[in-house]
Amino acid sequence: MKTEKERRRLRLKEYDYSQPGAYFVTICTKDREHRFGEIVGGQMRSNGLAAAVQSCWNDLPNHYPNIELDEFVVMPNHVHGIIVILDEPMVGEPTVGDGLRPSPTGPSPTRKHPLSEIVRAFKSFSARRINEITNTPGTPVWQRGYYDHIIRDDRSLTRIREYIAQNPQRWALDRENPNFEESETRESPGSKSEFHQVC
């Protein structure tokens, strides 16, 4: 298990994660527990918890008007997604001023929300929704920390979109799969292993 110091190293030093750009994120469940369904025949058979996670992801732009969401997938024990932070002013936008907590009514001041805050809000809100469904208030759902990859050009964006979309079909090669065996996979450059990191 990674230490807190090792988790911090996943962020690039001195990089401003609130600046405009596209970010690929991976978030794992606590102890990599399979909570969201199963892969059958290369397809994800989602359960109600996966639907709640998807709903919380889709709702993020309602709380952070300076973002757009791109490709996203819920896997049995993790999610992959692309968050695009836009270079647009937020003055006057009707938003929740501090993540997913209510703020006073009226225009919101201009504020740059870093990727870490957006991911934290997603994890917090989805965990509350899941715990409501399962009647397990306060139970941790997500592993601490997350993995991110800064998407620097259109070619990389296209490859990562494909990687996310093909995730269920490539479950046998996924290190989050309990049946994964390293010795059985030899992937070429640009394949799944290029982008895959554990939380």
PEJOMO-V265163 format. One record per run of one state. SS is the DSSP state (a for helix, b for strand, c for the rest). FROM is the first residue (numbers start at 1). TO is the last residue. If there is no record, write none. Layout:
# PEJOMO-V265163
SS,FROM,TO
SS,FROM,TO
This chain:
# PEJOMO-V265163
c,1,3
a,4,8
c,9,20
b,21,29
a,30,32
c,33,36
b,37,40
c,41,42
b,43,46
c,47,47
a,48,63
c,64,66
b,67,74
c,75,77
b,78,85
c,86,97
b,98,98
c,99,100
b,101,101
c,102,114
a,115,134
c,135,141
b,142,142
c,143,146
b,147,151
c,152,153
a,154,165
c,166,167
a,168,173
c,174,181
a,182,184
c,185,191
a,192,195
c,196,199
